[in-house]
Amino acid sequence: MKRVIKLRFEIQVDVSKCIGCGQCVSACINEVYELVGGKSVPKRPENCVYCRACIVKCPVNAIKITARDIHAPFARFYEK
């Protein structure tokens, strides 16, 4: 039996680095980010498809995206 891996992404914005330029907001076609209080906030992380456009556009490297296997806690049930 093959296990289908579903990935979700954890998006972190380092607010100490973020300058509020809005490049990530304009680069993201899935409207993941919004500017709140002059800083970028991932308001809709479930829309992320890991295209990395936001990472490329960020001039101060304030964005980090990591993939998470949402089935990882249940992996022991799939192993033979």
Secondary structure as GFF3:
##gff-version 3
##sequence-region A 1 80
A	DSSP	beta_strand	7	13	.	.	.	ID=ss1
A	DSSP	alpha_helix	23	27	.	.	.	ID=ss2
A	DSSP	beta_strand	33	36	.	.	.	ID=ss3
A	DSSP	beta_strand	39	42	.	.	.	ID=ss4
A	DSSP	three_ten_helix	45	47	.	.	.	ID=ss5
A	DSSP	alpha_helix	53	57	.	.	.	ID=ss6
A	DSSP	beta_strand	63	69	.	.	.	ID=ss7
A	DSSP	three_ten_helix	72	74	.	.	.	ID=ss8
A	DSSP	alpha_helix	75	78	.	.	.	ID=ss9
###
